[in-house]
Amino acid sequence: MSFTALIPARLASTRLPNKPLADIAGVPMVVRVAQRAALSGAGRVVVAADAASIVDACRSHGVHALLTRADHASGSDRLAEACVALGLGGADVVVNVQGDEPLIDPVLIARTAALLDEHPDCVMGTAAHAIGDAADFRNPNVVKVVLDARGRALYFSRAAIPHWRDAPTPAALPRQPPALRHIGLYAYRAAFLRRFPTLQPAPLEAIEALEQLRVLWHGERIAVHVTDTAPGIGVDTPEDLERVRRLLG
């Protein structure tokens, strides 16, 4: 199917300043992400940046980049602006690929995009994989998702869900259904992506600090692809960056 991969990128980062431009074996990180996204079969790959320095770095490596407003509250707002600038039609599919995922699996990007064809009742698609470590299950930095019988999201949480009431030990992981870790990769129809920033933020979104809960709060549906492969390392800290550099060096 045809889709556009959009990569939001901003310079401000409390833990890793100038993160999109971090050098990884001679290539800026955001360019690495764009190169991975290009392998997914996307019709086009575009970086939506908040600074001219990011746009210049992308263009110097042959990556299409747009300069967007610097005051957007979230990556979704930035991508909504990019949809308008690119003239995307309402039914066009857009995949939001995070700019700090230089090891993202291109197949997973394509599979997430395909969810919207498979689930015409859903306005968004995303991905998850089974949690195999009890420590990850209890970790609030690992976002969990539970699904309905048709593979649509019921809820996202930082809490350990689903709660196994009769677990043999407190540390035991749920078996059926398994606990699922949410992967921060999103597919949208462009019409909904443009509408999303206009939706009233949800109380649950504020409590959990999870923007995707706004979608469920307003009665919309999110399809979820469960992959057998855990995602590559994301870059949030200097330590993460060094791990990725070692892998790609």
Beta strands, then each sheet from edge to edge (+ up, - down):
strand 1: 4-9
strand 2: 23-24
strand 3: 27-28
strand 4: 44-49
strand 5: 64-67
strand 6: 93-96
strand 7: 124-130
strand 8: 144-147
strand 9: 153-157
strand 10: 180-189
strand 11: 222-227
sheet 1: 5+ 4+ 1+ 6+ 10- 7+ 11+
sheet 2: 5+ 4+ 1+ 6+ 10- 8+ 9-
sheet 3: 2+ 3-
end
